[in-house]
Amino acid sequence: MKIIKVKEQLEGAKVGIDILKKQIAAGAQKFGLATGSTPVEFYNQGINSDLAFSDKKSINLDEYVGLDGSDENSYRFL
């Protein structure tokens, strides 16, 4: 695993989008993407880029391991 350290969220988002673009250029079709507030700037950068996802698949990781559905931080919480 390669760890890339950045100073702030916008820089991290731009690095992430660059990595995503390289993966798409290399033929990647499926992606595991995080949800929640952490990747919001990454998604904003993606929206404002020239990337197209109409022919791609996304698996969105939307829950913390072991987080019970009754926890208010759970996406299952009602």
All heavy atoms as a GROMACS GRO file, in nm:
protein
  600
    1MET      N    1   0.084  -0.117   0.000
    1MET     CA    2   0.000   0.000   0.000
    1MET      C    3   0.090   0.124   0.000
    1MET      O    4   0.188   0.130   0.072
    1MET     CB    5  -0.090   0.001   0.123
    1MET     CG    6  -0.164   0.129   0.138
    1MET     SD    7  -0.287   0.146   0.271
    1MET     CE    8  -0.233   0.043   0.400
    2LYS      N    9   0.050   0.220  -0.080
    2LYS     CA   10   0.122   0.347  -0.085
    2LYS      C   11   0.044   0.451  -0.007
    2LYS      O   12  -0.076   0.470  -0.028
    2LYS     CB   13   0.137   0.392  -0.231
    2LYS     CG   14   0.212   0.521  -0.247
    2LYS     CD   15   0.228   0.556  -0.395
    2LYS     CE   16   0.305   0.683  -0.412
    2LYS     NZ   17   0.320   0.720  -0.553
    3ILE      N   18   0.110   0.518   0.085
    3ILE     CA   19   0.048   0.623   0.164
    3ILE      C   20   0.094   0.758   0.111
    3ILE      O   21   0.214   0.782   0.097
    3ILE     CB   22   0.084   0.610   0.313
    3ILE    CG1   23   0.031   0.476   0.366
    3ILE    CG2   24   0.030   0.728   0.393
    3ILE    CD1   25   0.073   0.443   0.506
    4ILE      N   26  -0.003   0.844   0.079
    4ILE     CA   27   0.027   0.977   0.027
    4ILE      C   28  -0.022   1.078   0.131
    4ILE      O   29  -0.141   1.084   0.161
    4ILE     CB   30  -0.043   1.002  -0.108
    4ILE    CG1   31   0.002   0.897  -0.210
    4ILE    CG2   32  -0.016   1.143  -0.157
    4ILE    CD1   33  -0.079   0.898  -0.338
    5LYS      N   34   0.069   1.154   0.186
    5LYS     CA   35   0.032   1.254   0.287
    5LYS      C   36   0.009   1.388   0.220
    5LYS      O   37   0.088   1.431   0.136
    5LYS     CB   38   0.143   1.267   0.391
    5LYS     CG   39   0.158   1.142   0.476
    5LYS     CD   40   0.261   1.163   0.584
    5LYS     CE   41   0.274   1.040   0.670
    5LYS     NZ   42   0.368   1.061   0.781
    6VAL      N   43  -0.101   1.453   0.259
    6VAL     CA   44  -0.133   1.586   0.209
    6VAL      C   45  -0.161   1.676   0.328
    6VAL      O   46  -0.187   1.628   0.438
    6VAL     CB   47  -0.253   1.584   0.112
    6VAL    CG1   48  -0.222   1.501  -0.012
    6VAL    CG2   49  -0.377   1.531   0.181
    7LYS      N   50  -0.161   1.807   0.303
    7LYS     CA   51  -0.180   1.902   0.413
    7LYS      C   52  -0.325   1.937   0.439
    7LYS      O   53  -0.362   1.974   0.549
    7LYS     CB   54  -0.098   2.028   0.388
    7LYS     CG   55   0.050   2.001   0.391
    7LYS     CD   56   0.130   2.126   0.381
    7LYS     CE   57   0.277   2.087   0.382
    7LYS     NZ   58   0.365   2.188   0.426
    8GLU      N   59  -0.408   1.926   0.336
    8GLU     CA   60  -0.548   1.961   0.356
    8GLU      C   61  -0.638   1.886   0.259
    8GLU      O   62  -0.591   1.825   0.164
    8GLU     CB   63  -0.569   2.114   0.348
    8GLU     CG   64  -0.504   2.182   0.230
    8GLU     CD   65  -0.597   2.195   0.112
    8GLU    OE1   66  -0.719   2.187   0.128
    8GLU    OE2   67  -0.546   2.211   0.000
    9GLN      N   68  -0.769   1.890   0.286
    9GLN     CA   69  -0.865   1.807   0.215
    9GLN      C   70  -0.869   1.834   0.064
    9GLN      O   71  -0.877   1.740  -0.015
    9GLN     CB   72  -1.004   1.827   0.275
    9GLN     CG   73  -1.105   1.726   0.225
    9GLN     CD   74  -1.239   1.739   0.293
    9GLN    OE1   75  -1.276   1.845   0.342
    9GLN    NE2   76  -1.313   1.631   0.297
   10LEU      N   77  -0.862   1.958   0.022
   10LEU     CA   78  -0.868   1.989  -0.121
   10LEU      C   79  -0.750   1.926  -0.194
   10LEU      O   80  -0.766   1.867  -0.302
   10LEU     CB   81  -0.870   2.140  -0.144
   10LEU     CG   82  -0.875   2.185  -0.290
   10LEU    CD1   83  -0.997   2.129  -0.360
   10LEU    CD2   84  -0.874   2.337  -0.297
   11GLU      N   85  -0.631   1.933  -0.137
   11GLU     CA   86  -0.514   1.871  -0.198
   11GLU      C   87  -0.533   1.720  -0.208
   11GLU      O   88  -0.504   1.659  -0.311
   11GLU     CB   89  -0.388   1.903  -0.117
   11GLU     CG   90  -0.262   1.845  -0.176
   11GLU     CD   91  -0.139   1.867  -0.088
   11GLU    OE1   92  -0.149   1.930   0.019
   11GLU    OE2   93  -0.032   1.820  -0.129
   12GLY      N   94  -0.584   1.660  -0.102
   12GLY     CA   95  -0.610   1.516  -0.103
   12GLY      C   96  -0.712   1.477  -0.209
   12GLY      O   97  -0.698   1.375  -0.277
   13ALA      N   98  -0.815   1.560  -0.224
   13ALA     CA   99  -0.918   1.533  -0.325
   13ALA      C  100  -0.859   1.538  -0.465
   13ALA      O  101  -0.889   1.453  -0.550
   13ALA     CB  102  -1.031   1.635  -0.312
   14LYS      N  103  -0.774   1.636  -0.490
   14LYS     CA  104  -0.712   1.649  -0.622
   14LYS      C  105  -0.618   1.531  -0.650
   14LYS      O  106  -0.616   1.478  -0.762
   14LYS     CB  107  -0.638   1.781  -0.634
   14LYS     CG  108  -0.733   1.900  -0.642
   14LYS     CD  109  -0.659   2.031  -0.650
   14LYS     CE  110  -0.759   2.147  -0.661
   14LYS     NZ  111  -0.692   2.276  -0.673
   15VAL      N  112  -0.544   1.488  -0.550
   15VAL     CA  113  -0.458   1.370  -0.566
   15VAL      C  114  -0.544   1.247  -0.596
   15VAL      O  115  -0.513   1.168  -0.685
   15VAL     CB  116  -0.371   1.348  -0.440
   15VAL    CG1  117  -0.302   1.212  -0.444
   15VAL    CG2  118  -0.268   1.458  -0.424
   16GLY      N  119  -0.654   1.233  -0.523
   16GLY     CA  120  -0.744   1.120  -0.544
   16GLY      C  121  -0.803   1.118  -0.684
   16GLY      O  122  -0.811   1.012  -0.748
   17ILE      N  123  -0.844   1.233  -0.734
   17ILE     CA  124  -0.901   1.241  -0.869
   17ILE      C  125  -0.794   1.207  -0.973
   17ILE      O  126  -0.822   1.138  -1.071
   17ILE     CB  127  -0.965   1.379  -0.896
   17ILE    CG1  128  -1.092   1.395  -0.812
   17ILE    CG2  129  -0.994   1.400  -1.044
   17ILE    CD1  130  -1.204   1.295  -0.843
   18ASP      N  131  -0.673   1.252  -0.952
   18ASP     CA  132  -0.564   1.217  -1.045
   18ASP      C  133  -0.542   1.066  -1.049
   18ASP      O  134  -0.524   1.008  -1.156
   18ASP     CB  135  -0.434   1.287  -1.005
   18ASP     CG  136  -0.434   1.436  -1.037
   18ASP    OD1  137  -0.520   1.481  -1.117
   18ASP    OD2  138  -0.347   1.507  -0.982
   19ILE      N  139  -0.546   1.003  -0.932
   19ILE     CA  140  -0.531   0.857  -0.926
   19ILE      C  141  -0.648   0.790  -0.998
   19ILE      O  142  -0.629   0.695  -1.075
   19ILE     CB  143  -0.521   0.810  -0.780
   19ILE    CG1  144  -0.389   0.858  -0.718
   19ILE    CG2  145  -0.534   0.658  -0.770
   19ILE    CD1  146  -0.380   0.841  -0.568
   20LEU      N  147  -0.769   0.838  -0.974
   20LEU     CA  148  -0.887   0.782  -1.039
   20LEU      C  149  -0.877   0.794  -1.190
   20LEU      O  150  -0.906   0.699  -1.264
   20LEU     CB  151  -1.012   0.853  -0.987
   20LEU     CG  152  -1.146   0.801  -1.038
   20LEU    CD1  153  -1.169   0.656  -0.998
   20LEU    CD2  154  -1.259   0.889  -0.986
   21LYS      N  155  -0.834   0.910  -1.240
   21LYS     CA  156  -0.818   0.930  -1.384
   21LYS      C  157  -0.717   0.831  -1.443
   21LYS      O  158  -0.739   0.775  -1.551
   21LYS     CB  159  -0.772   1.073  -1.414
   21LYS     CG  160  -0.880   1.176  -1.399
   21LYS     CD  161  -0.828   1.315  -1.431
   21LYS     CE  162  -0.937   1.418  -1.424
   21LYS     NZ  163  -0.892   1.552  -1.460
   22LYS      N  164  -0.608   0.807  -1.372
   22LYS     CA  165  -0.507   0.712  -1.420
   22LYS      C  166  -0.564   0.571  -1.424
   22LYS      O  167  -0.536   0.495  -1.518
   22LYS     CB  168  -0.383   0.716  -1.331
   22LYS     CG  169  -0.301   0.842  -1.350
   22LYS     CD  170  -0.185   0.851  -1.253
   22LYS     CE  171  -0.114   0.985  -1.269
   22LYS     NZ  172  -0.015   1.008  -1.165
   23GLN      N  173  -0.643   0.535  -1.325
   23GLN     CA  174  -0.703   0.402  -1.321
   23GLN      C  175  -0.804   0.384  -1.436
   23GLN      O  176  -0.809   0.279  -1.499
   23GLN     CB  177  -0.770   0.376  -1.186
   23GLN     CG  178  -0.673   0.367  -1.070
   23GLN     CD  179  -0.572   0.254  -1.090
   23GLN    OE1  180  -0.608   0.142  -1.120
   23GLN    NE2  181  -0.445   0.287  -1.076
   24ILE      N  182  -0.883   0.486  -1.462
   24ILE     CA  183  -0.979   0.480  -1.573
   24ILE      C  184  -0.904   0.469  -1.706
   24ILE      O  185  -0.940   0.390  -1.792
   24ILE     CB  186  -1.074   0.601  -1.570
   24ILE    CG1  187  -1.169   0.588  -1.450
   24ILE    CG2  188  -1.152   0.613  -1.702
   24ILE    CD1  189  -1.255   0.711  -1.426
   25ALA      N  190  -0.798   0.548  -1.721
   25ALA     CA  191  -0.717   0.542  -1.844
   25ALA      C  192  -0.655   0.404  -1.863
   25ALA      O  193  -0.635   0.360  -1.977
   25ALA     CB  194  -0.608   0.649  -1.840
   26ALA      N  195  -0.630   0.336  -1.753
   26ALA     CA  196  -0.572   0.201  -1.759
   26ALA      C  197  -0.678   0.094  -1.780
   26ALA      O  198  -0.646  -0.024  -1.789
   26ALA     CB  199  -0.493   0.172  -1.632
   27GLY      N  200  -0.806   0.135  -1.787
   27GLY     CA  201  -0.913   0.041  -1.818
   27GLY      C  202  -1.000  -0.002  -1.702
   27GLY      O  203  -1.087  -0.086  -1.718
   28ALA      N  204  -0.981   0.055  -1.584
   28ALA     CA  205  -1.063   0.018  -1.469
   28ALA      C  206  -1.210   0.050  -1.496
   28ALA      O  207  -1.243   0.154  -1.553
   28ALA     CB  208  -1.015   0.091  -1.345
   29GLN      N  209  -1.297  -0.041  -1.457
   29GLN     CA  210  -1.441  -0.025  -1.478
   29GLN      C  211  -1.521  -0.026  -1.349
   29GLN      O  212  -1.636   0.017  -1.347
   29GLN     CB  213  -1.493  -0.138  -1.568
   29GLN     CG  214  -1.438  -0.134  -1.709
   29GLN     CD  215  -1.490  -0.016  -1.787
   29GLN    OE1  216  -1.610   0.010  -1.789
   29GLN    NE2  217  -1.402   0.057  -1.851
   30LYS      N  218  -1.462  -0.080  -1.240
   30LYS     CA  219  -1.532  -0.090  -1.112
   30LYS      C  220  -1.450  -0.023  -1.003
   30LYS      O  221  -1.329  -0.036  -1.000
   30LYS     CB  222  -1.555  -0.237  -1.077
   30LYS     CG  223  -1.645  -0.308  -1.174
   30LYS     CD  224  -1.661  -0.453  -1.137
   30LYS     CE  225  -1.740  -0.522  -1.247
   30LYS     NZ  226  -1.738  -0.666  -1.231
   31PHE      N  227  -1.522   0.044  -0.914
   31PHE     CA  228  -1.456   0.121  -0.809
   31PHE      C  229  -1.525   0.100  -0.676
   31PHE      O  230  -1.646   0.096  -0.669
   31PHE     CB  231  -1.457   0.270  -0.844
   31PHE     CG  232  -1.395   0.300  -0.976
   31PHE    CD1  233  -1.472   0.304  -1.091
   31PHE    CD2  234  -1.258   0.319  -0.986
   31PHE    CE1  235  -1.415   0.328  -1.215
   31PHE    CE2  236  -1.200   0.343  -1.110
   31PHE     CZ  237  -1.278   0.347  -1.224
   32GLY      N  238  -1.447   0.090  -0.570
   32GLY     CA  239  -1.498   0.092  -0.434
   32GLY      C  240  -1.480   0.232  -0.381
   32GLY      O  241  -1.368   0.280  -0.370
   33LEU      N  242  -1.589   0.300  -0.352
   33LEU     CA  243  -1.584   0.440  -0.311
   33LEU      C  244  -1.647   0.458  -0.174
   33LEU      O  245  -1.747   0.395  -0.142
   33LEU     CB  246  -1.656   0.528  -0.413
   33LEU     CG  247  -1.601   0.522  -0.556
   33LEU    CD1  248  -1.693   0.597  -0.651
   33LEU    CD2  249  -1.461   0.578  -0.562
   34ALA      N  250  -1.587   0.544  -0.095
   34ALA     CA  251  -1.639   0.573   0.039
   34ALA      C  252  -1.754   0.672   0.032
   34ALA      O  253  -1.767   0.748  -0.063
   34ALA     CB  254  -1.526   0.630   0.125
   35THR      N  255  -1.836   0.670   0.134
   35THR     CA  256  -1.943   0.769   0.149
   35THR      C  257  -1.919   0.847   0.277
   35THR      O  258  -1.818   0.830   0.342
   35THR     CB  259  -2.082   0.701   0.153
   35THR    OG1  260  -2.084   0.611   0.264
   35THR    CG2  261  -2.110   0.626   0.025
   36GLY      N  262  -2.011   0.931   0.313
   36GLY     CA  263  -1.996   1.011   0.434
   36GLY      C  264  -1.937   1.147   0.404
   36GLY      O  265  -1.926   1.189   0.289
   37SER      N  266  -1.895   1.216   0.507
   37SER     CA  267  -1.846   1.353   0.489
   37SER      C  268  -1.698   1.360   0.450
   37SER      O  269  -1.655   1.459   0.393
   37SER     CB  270  -1.870   1.434   0.616
   37SER     OG  271  -1.803   1.375   0.725
   38THR      N  272  -1.622   1.257   0.478
   38THR     CA  273  -1.479   1.261   0.449
   38THR      C  274  -1.449   1.282   0.300
   38THR      O  275  -1.367   1.366   0.266
   38THR     CB  276  -1.409   1.135   0.500
   38THR    OG1  277  -1.432   1.124   0.641
   38THR    CG2  278  -1.260   1.137   0.473
   39PRO      N  279  -1.513   1.210   0.208
   39PRO     CA  280  -1.478   1.226   0.067
   39PRO      C  281  -1.557   1.332  -0.010
   39PRO      O  282  -1.552   1.335  -0.132
   39PRO     CB  283  -1.506   1.087   0.009
   39PRO     CG  284  -1.622   1.039   0.088
   39PRO     CD  285  -1.599   1.092   0.228
   40VAL      N  286  -1.628   1.421   0.058
   40VAL     CA  287  -1.712   1.519  -0.011
   40VAL      C  288  -1.632   1.601  -0.112
   40VAL      O  289  -1.676   1.620  -0.226
   40VAL     CB  290  -1.786   1.610   0.090
   40VAL    CG1  291  -1.848   1.731   0.021
   40VAL    CG2  292  -1.893   1.531   0.163
   41GLU      N  293  -1.516   1.650  -0.075
   41GLU     CA  294  -1.438   1.732  -0.168
   41GLU      C  295  -1.389   1.648  -0.286
   41GLU      O  296  -1.382   1.697  -0.399
   41GLU     CB  297  -1.321   1.800  -0.097
   41GLU     CG  298  -1.250   1.902  -0.183
   41GLU     CD  299  -1.342   2.011  -0.238
   41GLU    OE1  300  -1.425   2.064  -0.162
   41GLU    OE2  301  -1.331   2.043  -0.358
   42PHE      N  302  -1.357   1.522  -0.262
   42PHE     CA  303  -1.319   1.430  -0.371
   42PHE      C  304  -1.434   1.421  -0.472
   42PHE      O  305  -1.412   1.432  -0.593
   42PHE     CB  306  -1.286   1.292  -0.313
   42PHE     CG  307  -1.271   1.185  -0.416
   42PHE    CD1  308  -1.154   1.172  -0.489
   42PHE    CD2  309  -1.374   1.096  -0.441
   42PHE    CE1  310  -1.139   1.072  -0.584
   42PHE    CE2  311  -1.360   0.996  -0.535
   42PHE     CZ  312  -1.242   0.984  -0.608
   43TYR      N  313  -1.556   1.403  -0.423
   43TYR     CA  314  -1.671   1.395  -0.512
   43TYR      C  315  -1.695   1.529  -0.583
   43TYR      O  316  -1.731   1.531  -0.701
   43TYR     CB  317  -1.795   1.349  -0.437
   43TYR     CG  318  -1.792   1.203  -0.403
   43TYR    CD1  319  -1.804   1.159  -0.272
   43TYR    CD2  320  -1.774   1.107  -0.503
   43TYR    CE1  321  -1.799   1.023  -0.242
   43TYR    CE2  322  -1.769   0.972  -0.473
   43TYR     CZ  323  -1.782   0.931  -0.342
   43TYR     OH  324  -1.777   0.797  -0.312
   44ASN      N  325  -1.677   1.640  -0.514
   44ASN     CA  326  -1.690   1.771  -0.579
   44ASN      C  327  -1.590   1.785  -0.694
   44ASN      O  328  -1.625   1.834  -0.801
   44ASN     CB  329  -1.669   1.884  -0.479
   44ASN     CG  330  -1.786   1.904  -0.386
   44ASN    OD1  331  -1.899   1.869  -0.419
   44ASN    ND2  332  -1.759   1.959  -0.269
   45GLN      N  333  -1.467   1.742  -0.670
   45GLN     CA  334  -1.366   1.747  -0.776
   45GLN      C  335  -1.405   1.658  -0.893
   45GLN      O  336  -1.384   1.694  -1.009
   45GLN     CB  337  -1.229   1.705  -0.721
   45GLN     CG  338  -1.169   1.802  -0.622
   45GLN     CD  339  -1.136   1.935  -0.684
   45GLN    OE1  340  -1.073   1.944  -0.788
   45GLN    NE2  341  -1.180   2.041  -0.618
   46GLY      N  342  -1.461   1.543  -0.864
   46GLY     CA  343  -1.506   1.453  -0.970
   46GLY      C  344  -1.620   1.512  -1.052
   46GLY      O  345  -1.621   1.503  -1.175
   47ILE      N  346  -1.714   1.576  -0.985
   47ILE     CA  347  -1.827   1.640  -1.052
   47ILE      C  348  -1.778   1.750  -1.146
   47ILE      O  349  -1.830   1.767  -1.257
   47ILE     CB  350  -1.926   1.698  -0.949
   47ILE    CG1  351  -1.998   1.584  -0.877
   47ILE    CG2  352  -2.025   1.794  -1.014
   47ILE    CD1  353  -2.073   1.628  -0.753
   48ASN      N  354  -1.678   1.824  -1.102
   48ASN     CA  355  -1.626   1.936  -1.180
   48ASN      C  356  -1.514   1.897  -1.275
   48ASN      O  357  -1.448   1.984  -1.331
   48ASN     CB  358  -1.580   2.047  -1.085
   48ASN     CG  359  -1.696   2.107  -1.010
   48ASN    OD1  360  -1.798   2.140  -1.067
   48ASN    ND2  361  -1.682   2.119  -0.879
   49SER      N  362  -1.495   1.769  -1.294
   49SER     CA  363  -1.391   1.722  -1.386
   49SER      C  364  -1.455   1.677  -1.518
   49SER      O  365  -1.576   1.684  -1.534
   49SER     CB  366  -1.314   1.605  -1.324
   49SER     OG  367  -1.392   1.488  -1.327
   50ASP      N  368  -1.371   1.626  -1.606
   50ASP     CA  369  -1.421   1.574  -1.734
   50ASP      C  370  -1.446   1.423  -1.728
   50ASP      O  371  -1.467   1.360  -1.830
   50ASP     CB  372  -1.322   1.607  -1.846
   50ASP     CG  373  -1.183   1.550  -1.820
   50ASP    OD1  374  -1.158   1.497  -1.710
   50ASP    OD2  375  -1.098   1.560  -1.910
   51LEU      N  376  -1.446   1.365  -1.608
   51LEU     CA  377  -1.468   1.222  -1.593
   51LEU      C  378  -1.613   1.186  -1.624
   51LEU      O  379  -1.705   1.259  -1.590
   51LEU     CB  380  -1.435   1.177  -1.451
   51LEU     CG  381  -1.289   1.184  -1.410
   51LEU    CD1  382  -1.275   1.152  -1.262
   51LEU    CD2  383  -1.207   1.087  -1.492
   52ALA      N  384  -1.632   1.071  -1.688
   52ALA     CA  385  -1.765   1.019  -1.717
   52ALA      C  386  -1.777   0.880  -1.655
   52ALA      O  387  -1.686   0.798  -1.668
   52ALA     CB  388  -1.788   1.012  -1.867
   53PHE      N  389  -1.886   0.855  -1.586
   53PHE     CA  390  -1.905   0.728  -1.517
   53PHE      C  391  -2.023   0.648  -1.570
   53PHE      O  392  -2.061   0.548  -1.510
   53PHE     CB  393  -1.925   0.753  -1.368
   53PHE     CG  394  -1.801   0.801  -1.298
   53PHE    CD1  395  -1.778   0.935  -1.282
   53PHE    CD2  396  -1.707   0.710  -1.253
   53PHE    CE1  397  -1.663   0.980  -1.218
   53PHE    CE2  398  -1.592   0.753  -1.190
   53PHE     CZ  399  -1.570   0.889  -1.173
   54SER      N  400  -2.083   0.689  -1.680
   54SER     CA  401  -2.203   0.621  -1.727
   54SER      C  402  -2.180   0.474  -1.760
   54SER      O  403  -2.272   0.393  -1.752
   54SER     CB  404  -2.262   0.694  -1.847
   54SER     OG  405  -2.170   0.694  -1.955
   55ASP      N  406  -2.058   0.438  -1.794
   55ASP     CA  407  -2.028   0.299  -1.826
   55ASP      C  408  -1.944   0.230  -1.717
   55ASP      O  409  -1.887   0.125  -1.739
   55ASP     CB  410  -1.956   0.290  -1.961
   55ASP     CG  411  -1.822   0.362  -1.961
   55ASP    OD1  412  -1.802   0.451  -1.876
   55ASP    OD2  413  -1.738   0.329  -2.046
   56LYS      N  414  -1.940   0.288  -1.597
   56LYS     CA  415  -1.862   0.234  -1.486
   56LYS      C  416  -1.954   0.182  -1.377
   56LYS      O  417  -2.071   0.217  -1.372
   56LYS     CB  418  -1.771   0.343  -1.426
   56LYS     CG  419  -1.686   0.419  -1.526
   56LYS     CD  420  -1.576   0.334  -1.586
   56LYS     CE  421  -1.484   0.415  -1.673
   56LYS     NZ  422  -1.511   0.407  -1.814
   57LYS      N  423  -1.900   0.101  -1.290
   57LYS     CA  424  -1.975   0.048  -1.175
   57LYS      C  425  -1.907   0.097  -1.047
   57LYS      O  426  -1.785   0.104  -1.039
   57LYS     CB  427  -1.973  -0.105  -1.174
   57LYS     CG  428  -2.035  -0.169  -1.296
   57LYS     CD  429  -2.182  -0.179  -1.280
   57LYS     CE  430  -2.236  -0.256  -1.400
   57LYS     NZ  431  -2.367  -0.223  -1.436
   58SER      N  432  -1.988   0.128  -0.949
   58SER     CA  433  -1.937   0.175  -0.820
   58SER      C  434  -1.996   0.090  -0.708
   58SER      O  435  -2.115   0.060  -0.707
   58SER     CB  436  -1.978   0.321  -0.801
   58SER     OG  437  -1.959   0.360  -0.669
   59ILE      N  438  -1.911   0.050  -0.617
   59ILE     CA  439  -1.955  -0.017  -0.495
   59ILE      C  440  -1.926   0.083  -0.384
   59ILE      O  441  -1.811   0.116  -0.358
   59ILE     CB  442  -1.877  -0.148  -0.473
   59ILE    CG1  443  -1.901  -0.242  -0.590
   59ILE    CG2  444  -1.917  -0.212  -0.340
   59ILE    CD1  445  -1.801  -0.353  -0.601
   60ASN      N  446  -2.032   0.134  -0.324
   60ASN     CA  447  -2.015   0.239  -0.224
   60ASN      C  448  -2.011   0.178  -0.084
   60ASN      O  449  -2.102   0.108  -0.043
   60ASN     CB  450  -2.127   0.341  -0.237
   60ASN     CG  451  -2.116   0.414  -0.367
   60ASN    OD1  452  -2.159   0.363  -0.471
   60ASN    ND2  453  -2.056   0.529  -0.367
   61LEU      N  454  -1.901   0.205  -0.016
   61LEU     CA  455  -1.878   0.153   0.118
   61LEU      C  456  -1.943   0.248   0.216
   61LEU      O  457  -1.891   0.355   0.244
   61LEU     CB  458  -1.727   0.143   0.142
   61LEU     CG  459  -1.651   0.075   0.027
   61LEU    CD1  460  -1.501   0.090   0.047
   61LEU    CD2  461  -1.690  -0.070   0.016
   62ASP      N  462  -2.059   0.210   0.268
   62ASP     CA  463  -2.139   0.306   0.342
   62ASP      C  464  -2.159   0.273   0.490
   62ASP      O  465  -2.250   0.324   0.552
   62ASP     CB  466  -2.274   0.324   0.275
   62ASP     CG  467  -2.359   0.198   0.278
   62ASP    OD1  468  -2.309   0.093   0.323
   62ASP    OD2  469  -2.475   0.205   0.236
   63GLU      N  470  -2.075   0.192   0.547
   63GLU     CA  471  -2.095   0.158   0.687
   63GLU      C  472  -1.963   0.124   0.753
   63GLU      O  473  -1.872   0.074   0.689
   63GLU     CB  474  -2.189   0.038   0.696
   63GLU     CG  475  -2.252   0.017   0.831
   63GLU     CD  476  -2.348   0.128   0.871
   63GLU    OE1  477  -2.465   0.121   0.835
   63GLU    OE2  478  -2.302   0.223   0.938
   64TYR      N  479  -1.954   0.153   0.880
   64TYR     CA  480  -1.836   0.117   0.959
   64TYR      C  481  -1.851  -0.027   1.006
   64TYR      O  482  -1.960  -0.069   1.045
   64TYR     CB  483  -1.821   0.209   1.080
   64TYR     CG  484  -1.795   0.353   1.043
   64TYR    CD1  485  -1.894   0.448   1.052
   64TYR    CD2  486  -1.670   0.391   0.999
   64TYR    CE1  487  -1.869   0.580   1.018
   64TYR    CE2  488  -1.643   0.523   0.965
   64TYR     CZ  489  -1.743   0.616   0.975
   64TYR     OH  490  -1.718   0.745   0.941
   65VAL      N  491  -1.744  -0.101   1.005
   65VAL     CA  492  -1.746  -0.240   1.052
   65VAL      C  493  -1.791  -0.243   1.198
   65VAL      O  494  -1.740  -0.168   1.281
   65VAL     CB  495  -1.606  -0.304   1.038
   65VAL    CG1  496  -1.604  -0.441   1.103
   65VAL    CG2  497  -1.566  -0.313   0.894
   66GLY      N  498  -1.888  -0.327   1.226
   66GLY     CA  499  -1.934  -0.345   1.363
   66GLY      C  500  -2.030  -0.239   1.414
   66GLY      O  501  -2.077  -0.248   1.527
   67LEU      N  502  -2.064  -0.140   1.332
   67LEU     CA  503  -2.156  -0.035   1.376
   67LEU      C  504  -2.298  -0.089   1.368
   67LEU      O  505  -2.346  -0.129   1.263
   67LEU     CB  506  -2.141   0.089   1.287
   67LEU     CG  507  -2.213   0.214   1.333
   67LEU    CD1  508  -2.158   0.262   1.467
   67LEU    CD2  509  -2.196   0.324   1.230
   68ASP      N  510  -2.363  -0.091   1.481
   68ASP     CA  511  -2.498  -0.144   1.490
   68ASP      C  512  -2.598  -0.050   1.421
   68ASP      O  513  -2.581   0.072   1.424
   68ASP     CB  514  -2.536  -0.161   1.637
   68ASP     CG  515  -2.669  -0.231   1.653
   68ASP    OD1  516  -2.672  -0.355   1.644
   68ASP    OD2  517  -2.770  -0.161   1.674
   69GLY      N  518  -2.701  -0.105   1.361
   69GLY     CA  519  -2.802  -0.025   1.292
   69GLY      C  520  -2.878   0.070   1.381
   69GLY      O  521  -2.939   0.166   1.333
   70SER      N  522  -2.873   0.048   1.512
   70SER     CA  523  -2.942   0.140   1.604
   70SER      C  524  -2.855   0.260   1.642
   70SER      O  525  -2.904   0.354   1.706
   70SER     CB  526  -2.984   0.065   1.731
   70SER     OG  527  -2.869   0.016   1.798
   71ASP      N  528  -2.728   0.260   1.600
   71ASP     CA  529  -2.639   0.374   1.626
   71ASP      C  530  -2.676   0.489   1.533
   71ASP      O  531  -2.694   0.470   1.413
   71ASP     CB  532  -2.494   0.331   1.604
   71ASP     CG  533  -2.394   0.437   1.644
   71ASP    OD1  534  -2.400   0.550   1.589
   71ASP    OD2  535  -2.309   0.407   1.729
   72GLU      N  536  -2.688   0.611   1.586
   72GLU     CA  537  -2.729   0.725   1.503
   72GLU      C  538  -2.629   0.758   1.392
   72GLU      O  539  -2.662   0.830   1.298
   72GLU     CB  540  -2.753   0.849   1.588
   72GLU     CG  541  -2.632   0.903   1.657
   72GLU     CD  542  -2.661   1.024   1.744
   72GLU    OE1  543  -2.777   1.048   1.779
   72GLU    OE2  544  -2.565   1.095   1.776
   73ASN      N  545  -2.507   0.705   1.399
   73ASN     CA  546  -2.408   0.725   1.293
   73ASN      C  547  -2.418   0.622   1.183
   73ASN      O  548  -2.346   0.629   1.083
   73ASN     CB  549  -2.266   0.724   1.352
   73ASN     CG  550  -2.244   0.842   1.442
   73ASN    OD1  551  -2.263   0.955   1.401
   73ASN    ND2  552  -2.204   0.817   1.564
   74SER      N  553  -2.508   0.527   1.199
   74SER     CA  554  -2.528   0.422   1.099
   74SER      C  555  -2.618   0.472   0.986
   74SER      O  556  -2.712   0.547   1.010
   74SER     CB  557  -2.592   0.299   1.164
   74SER     OG  558  -2.632   0.207   1.066
   75TYR      N  559  -2.589   0.428   0.866
   75TYR     CA  560  -2.676   0.462   0.754
   75TYR      C  561  -2.807   0.386   0.760
   75TYR      O  562  -2.902   0.416   0.689
   75TYR     CB  563  -2.605   0.436   0.620
   75TYR     CG  564  -2.496   0.537   0.596
   75TYR    CD1  565  -2.364   0.507   0.624
   75TYR    CD2  566  -2.525   0.662   0.548
   75TYR    CE1  567  -2.264   0.600   0.604
   75TYR    CE2  568  -2.426   0.757   0.527
   75TYR     CZ  569  -2.296   0.726   0.556
   75TYR     OH  570  -2.198   0.818   0.537
   76ARG      N  571  -2.816   0.287   0.847
   76ARG     CA  572  -2.938   0.210   0.867
   76ARG      C  573  -3.027   0.274   0.972
   76ARG      O  574  -3.143   0.238   0.986
   76ARG     CB  575  -2.906   0.068   0.908
   76ARG     CG  576  -2.831  -0.009   0.799
   76ARG     CD  577  -2.784  -0.143   0.850
   76ARG     NE  578  -2.667  -0.120   0.936
   76ARG     CZ  579  -2.619  -0.211   1.021
   76ARG    NH1  580  -2.677  -0.328   1.034
   76ARG    NH2  581  -2.513  -0.183   1.094
   77PHE      N  582  -2.973   0.369   1.048
   77PHE     CA  583  -3.046   0.432   1.157
   77PHE      C  584  -3.165   0.512   1.104
   77PHE      O  585  -3.154   0.586   1.009
   77PHE     CB  586  -2.952   0.524   1.237
   77PHE     CG  587  -3.018   0.590   1.355
   77PHE    CD1  588  -3.039   0.520   1.470
   77PHE    CD2  589  -3.054   0.724   1.349
   77PHE    CE1  590  -3.098   0.581   1.581
   77PHE    CE2  591  -3.112   0.786   1.458
   77PHE     CZ  592  -3.135   0.715   1.574
   78LEU      N  593  -3.279   0.494   1.167
   78LEU     CA  594  -3.399   0.570   1.125
   78LEU      C  595  -3.444   0.662   1.234
   78LEU      O  596  -3.452   0.638   1.346
   78LEU     CB  597  -3.513   0.475   1.089
   78LEU     CG  598  -3.481   0.383   0.971
   78LEU    CD1  599  -3.597   0.287   0.949
   78LEU    CD2  600  -3.458   0.464   0.845
   0.00000   0.00000   0.00000
